[in-house]
């Protein structure tokens, strides 16, 4: 993300931009200064913008502006002050506005002209009709940019001193509004999921992907097949093939850098079983809270709050997996515990060889039987998923609000069935002394991993380990007491096709969310650290 400030000459772009950068902690870049540096470096003739324009003419000067913008295109997390001439060029404007917030400064013509006469008129305005030409140029700038700007701020002699503070306050509100996109996840690589359980389709749109990432429909399908319903006796009998359809963003097997749209059509939804629940809130589901928030709800399987939504995440996660694997990162999740039956061995090669996706060959059978017993008794069970991420480079994440464990935790808690998350020793750390919980180091690295691979919100290079608590599936074929939309007490028996244990199918969702977080963290690190780690 970057902030671009533009406006006519002498509108205060440089002064306000520098103060705004200092206030926000971002870097400040002035295109005129950068242009002078590039021109001196490439032509061997140093000079100010005024001197370059006088020496080479306006067409040549505009070409220097375009070259400057091309160099700026790769910079992020900064405030850029640029002139109206730069923004008047369509190609330069397109490059500057990508992933940017545009602020247009306006000012009374008489104030701008008065200031220019003091600082010196540019060569192309040093004529008898200079004022009229300047007015025409300013009008053209406003016409070409104002409709693209996120904010327009009028500078006067009275407010210029504190303009940066006023702009920062407006930016804060603007960013809050932008960030409140409850169906979108990620900062640079952004994933938006869409669809409902009993609607025509679910899916995801990924934006911010770099071009050239290999995308294989077969690889995406393989991940979706791990999540799809009807795959074994311990899952719901709803039969969906979950075939992925790539609608955009891929050409000849690679991403194009434009939005990637992935769609999975619903084929086997049966809404008739939910008609009796149209006005009744199901215990353990989001029916009541959805109703309170929106004043309405889709009673057919929970609509947007259904676990069916996660198919889009898994499809997007398969793309993210191709990114993190290029960095050597390997992600494993497995059922460590189901129905209180805990596995003690961690044979990662065994995970996909049993229907509950346990890593302990000796306890997998007991876990499976516990699930089947719950199904026969018209009940459900929960469990604990353990996550292990290997070969994560040190340095991913941030030290305060964007801690890597905070982002992973938010990703896991966004999954409807998740009720708890711990990293490393987690809650056990509360019962330890510092001497036991600290991870000592020697020349080879960390000698233990109580931190779970994350220190101070930043990856340490050790394996990232986490445990995620999964609640029992709330849809059970047993009589339960509840209320309806009018508050009247009701007794219900939920029909339909449901998982007696969601743990096996949530595992690929957890892996996908992990991949999305890490792919985004890698992209952020490349932006702010010049390609490290």
N, C-alpha and C positions, 0 to 999 in steps of 0.2 A: 504494500500500500504506500502511496505517496500523495503529497498535496502539491498541486500545481497552482501557482498564483500568476495570473496574467492581467493585463490591462494596458491602457495607452501609456505612452512615455510620460514620466514624471507623475504617475499616479501613486507612487509609493511602494511599488512591488518589492524592491530590494530591502528597503527599511522594514516594512511590515513582515516580509518573508523571513528576514534574519531574526527578528524578535519572536516570531511565531515558532521558528525552529528551536530557538533557545528555550522557549516556554514549554514546548512539547518534548524536548530531548532528541529531536530528529536532526539529521544533518541538513545543512543549507547549501544549495547549489544555485548559482546565478548563471543563467545561460550566456550572458554577455561576457562574464569573466572566463567561463569555460571556452567560449568561442575564441577569445583572445589567446588563450593558452594553446588551443589546437592550431590556430592559424600560425602562431610563432613557431610551433613545433614542426609543422608540415611545410610551411612556405619559407621558413627562415627569416621572415620579416615581421618582427614584433610591432605591436601598435594597439591602440585602443579601438573599440568598435567604430568610433567616429572616424579615426584615421584610416581604418581598413576600408570603410565605406567610401571615403573620399578618394582613396588611392585606387580601389579596384572597381568602384561603381556599385550601384544597388543590386543588380542581378547577381554579381559575384558574391556580394555580401550575403544575400539570401541563400546561396548555395553553402556558404560557410555555416549558416544557421542550420540548414538541413543536416549537415555532417555532425554538428554539435548535438542535435536531437538524437541522431542514430547512436551516438556514444552514450547519451543519457538513458536510452531505452532499457538498458540492463540494470539500472540503478533503482534501488527500492529503499523504503523507510527514510524518506527525505522530503524536504520542502524545496520545491523548484520555483524560482522566479524567472519568468520568461516574458519577452516583449510581444506586443501585438502582431508584429510582422511574422514572428515564428508561428503563432496560432492561426494566422491567415492562410498558411500553407496546409493543404489537406493532409498530405502524408505526415508532416511533422505533427499536426494536430492529432492524428490517429495514434501515432506512437506515444505521444505524451499523455494522452487520456486513458490509455490502457491501464486498468487497475489503479486509477487515480481519482482523487477528489479535486474538482476544478473550482477555484475561487476567482471570480471576475471582479476586479476593482474598477469602479467608475468614479469620475470626478467631474466637476463643472469645467467646461472648455476654457473659460477665462482663467481659472486657477492653473490648469495644465499649461496653457500658453504662457502665462506669466512666469511660471517656474522654468520653462524651457528657454525663455529669453535670458534668464539669469545663468543657466548652465550651458547654454549654447545650442543653437538649432542644428539638427542634422543636415548634411549637405542637400538632401532632396527637399528640404523645407525652406532653404535659404533663398527665398524669392519673394517677389512682391505679393503674390497670392498665397503665401505660405500658410496663413491662418485658415483660409478656405480649404486648402489641400489637407491640412491637418484635421479639420473637422470632418472632411469626407472619409479620411482614413479611420478615424475613431468610430464613425458611424458604421463603416464596413466591418470593423472589428466586433462591435456590439452585435451586429446582425449575424455574424458567422459563429459567435461563441456563446452569446447569452443563453440560447436555448439548450446548450450543452452543459452549462455550468450547474454545479450543485449549490452554489451560493453566490449571490451578487451583493457586494458591499460598496456603498457610496462613501468615498473618502472626502472629508472636508478639512479645512484648516483647523477646525475645532476638535475633531475626533481622531485625527491621524496619530496623535501621541499614544493613545490607548486602543487603537484599532485592532492590534494583534490580540488583545485580551477579549474584546468583543467577538472577534472571529473565532477564537478558541472556544468560547462558551457556545457559540452556534455550532461549531464543529462537534463538540461533545454531544449535543442533542442529535446531530445528524448521524454520528457514528453509532449512538445507542439505537437509533431507529434502524440503521443498516444491519447492526449486529443481531437485532431481534428477528431472526429468521428461523423459527422453530423447526423447520423441516430441512435446514441446511447445516452441514457440518464441515469444519475445516477453515483454514485461513487462506492458504494459497491454492491448494488442491481442495476445491469445495465440492461436496457431494450433497445433492438434494434428492430425497426420496419422495415418491408419490404413490398414490393408489390406496385402495381399501380392500379388506378381506373379501367382500362379495361384490366388488366393482368389476369392471371389465379387465383391469390389469393393475399390476404394481411394477415398480421399477425405480431407476435412478438416473439423474443427469449429473455428470462430472464436468466441472469447469476448472480451468487453471492447469490442466495436464500439459506437460511439454510435448511438442511433436516428436514422433519417432519411437514412442513406447510400443513394443510389440503387444498386440491384443489378439488373443486366440479365442474364438467362440468356444472351442473345445475345452480350453482351460477354465473359462467362465462357467461352462456347463458342468464341469467336474465338481466345482465348488457348490453350485446350486444343487446338484444331485445329493451332496452330503447333507444339505439342509432340507430338502423337499419332504413333504409328507408322504406317508404310505410306503416308506422304504424298508420297514421291518415290523415285527409284531409289537415292539415297544413304542411305536409312534402312532399317530392318528391314522385311521384308514382312509382319510380323504386322499383321493388319487389325483395328483397334479404332476404333469411331466416337467413343469417349470422350465420349459424351453426358452432360452434367451434369444432376443431379437435385438440386433444392433441397428439403430435407426440413423445415427449420425456420428461424426467425429472419428471415423476410421477409414483409411484408404490403403488398399493393398497390405492389410494386416498390421498397420501401424497408426497410432494416433496422429491427428492432423494439427493438434493444438487448439481446435475448436471444441465446443461442448460435445461430450460423448453421451449419447442417450441409449440406455439399456432398458428393455421392456420385457416383462414376463406376463403373459396373458393368463388370466384365471379361467380354467376349463371345467372344474368340478365343484363349483360352489352350489350349495343347496340352502337357499334362504328360508325355505318353508318351515324348518325346525325352529326358526327364531321369531316367527310371527307372534307366538304367545308371549314373547319377551319385549314386545314393542314398547310397553309402558312400565316395565318392571326392571329394577336394577339387580344385576347378578352380583352376589357376594364375591369379593376378591377381584372383581374386574373394575375397569375405569368408567363404567356406565354412569355412576352417580356423579363423579367429579367432572366428567365430560359434560354432563347435563348442566351442572352448576356453572361451568366456565362459559359454554357456548349457547346455553339455552335450547339445545337440541342435541341429538346424537343419532348415529347410524346403528340401529339395534341388530343389524345382521352380522353377527360374529365380532362385534366391537368396532367395525369400520376401520378407521385410521389407527386406533389403539390396539388392533390385532397384531399378533406375532407374524401374520402374513406380510406385514410391511417390511420385515427383515430380509425378504428375498431380494429387494433392491440393494440393501446394504451388502449382501453377499456377492451379488453381481459386481458392484463397484469395488468391493474388497478384493475380488480376483484380479482386477486391473492394478490395484495398489500392491498386491502381492508381487506382481511382475516387476514393480519398481524396487521394492525393498530387497527382493532376491538378487537384483543386480548389485546390491551392496553387500551381499553375502549373508543377509539376515534370514534366519529360519524361525518360524513361529509354530509352536505346538500347544494345543490345549487338549485336555482329556478329563474324563470324569474321575476325580479323586475320591468322591464319596457320593453314594446314592442311598437314600432311605436309611441313613445312619451307618451304612456298611462302607468302611473306609479302606481304600487300597493303600498299600505300603510300598509296593514296588513301582518303578517308573520305567517301564519298557516302552519307549516311544514307538517302536516298530509294531507294537501290538494294538495300537489305538484303533486302526481301521479294520481290525480283524475280528471285532466283536460288536454287537448291535448297540451296546451302551457306551461305546468309545472309552472304555477304561484302559489304563496303562498297566494294570496288575492282572496277569493271567490267572492268578489264584483266586481273585475276588470278583472277577467279572461275572461269573456264573451266578453268584449269590446276588449281585446287584440286579442282574436281569430277572431273576426269579422274584425279587422284591417288587419290581415294576409290574410284572405279570400278576402277582398276588393283589396289588392295589387295583389293577384293571378288573380282575374278577370280582373284587369287592366294591366296584363302582367308586373308587377313590383314586387318589394320585399321590405322588411322592416328589420330593425335591432332592437337591444334592449340592455338591461343591465342585466347581470346575477349577482345575489348576492350569495356569498359563506359564509357559517357559519360552522366552525369546532369546535366541542365541545370536552372537556376533553383532550385537548392536554397537555401533561406534560410540566412543565417549564424546560428550559435548552436545547431545540433542536435548532440547528442552529449554526452559527459562527459569530464572531463580525465584520469581515471585508468583504472579497470577497465572502464568502459562507454564507452570511446572509440568514436566512430562508425566509424572504420576497423576497430577490433577486432570490433565487432558485424557489420559487413559481411563481414569476413574469416571470422568464424565461420559466417556464413550460407552463404558460398560453399564453405567446406571441408566443410560438412554434405552437400554434393552428392557422391555417390559417385565421380564421375569426376575431381574437381578435385584437382590435385597441387601447385598453387602459386598464390599471389596476390601482386600488388604494386600499390601505389597511387602515382600520379604518376610520378616518375622511378624509383621502386622501387629495384631492385638497382643501377641505374646511379648512384644517389646515392653508393654506396660508393666509386665511382671519381672522384667530383667533389670540388672544393674548395667550402668554404662560400660563397665569393664567386660561384660558378657555380650552386650549388644553391638558394640563397636566392631567394625571389620578391619583387623590389622592388615598391613601391607608389607611386602618385601619386594625385592627386585623383579619378581615374576608377576606381581599384581596383588589382588586382594586374596587373603587367606580364608575368608569366610564371606557370606553374602546375606547378612541379616538385613541390609538395606534394600535387597531385591533389585540391585542393578541401577538404582537411582539415588543420587545424593544431592540435596539442595535443589531438587526439581530437575536435575540434569543427569543424563545417562552417564554411568561410570565406566562402561566397557564390559562390566560383568553381566551375566545373564539377568534379564529382567524376569522376575518371578512374581506372580500374583495369584490370589485365590478369590474366586467369585462365587458368592452364595446365590443359588437359584431356588426360588420358592416352588412349592407344589403347584401344578396346574390348577387354576381356580375352577375350571369347568368340570364338575363331577356330577354323575347321575345319581345323586342322593337328594332327598328332600332337604331344603334349606329355607330359613326364614329371611324375609327381606321386606322392602316397601316399594310402592310404585311411585309414579311421578307426582301423585297427589298426596303422598305421605301415608297412604293406607297400608297396613300390614298385610303381607302376602306370603304364601308358601309356594315355592317353585321347585321344579325338578328339571334340570337342564338336560335337554336332549342334544343330539348332534354328534359330530365325530371329533374327538379330542385326544390329545396325548396324555397318557397316564403319568408320563414323566417327560419334561421338556429338555432335560439335561443333554441327551445325545444330539438333539437338533440345534441347541443353542451354541454348541461348541464351534461350528464353522462361523457363526455370527460373531462370537467373541474374537476369533482369529481375524475375521474381516475388519472389525472395528480397530483391532490392534494394527493391522496393516495400513488402514487409512490414516490413523494417527501418526504412525512412523513415516509414511510417505510424505505427509504434510510437514512433519518436523524436519525431515531431510531437505525439503524444498525451502523451508524457512532458514535453515542453517546455511544453505548455499547462497541465499540472498544476503544474509547479514554478516557472513564470515568469509565472503570471497571464495566460496567453494569448499571450505573446510567442513566436516573433518576429512 
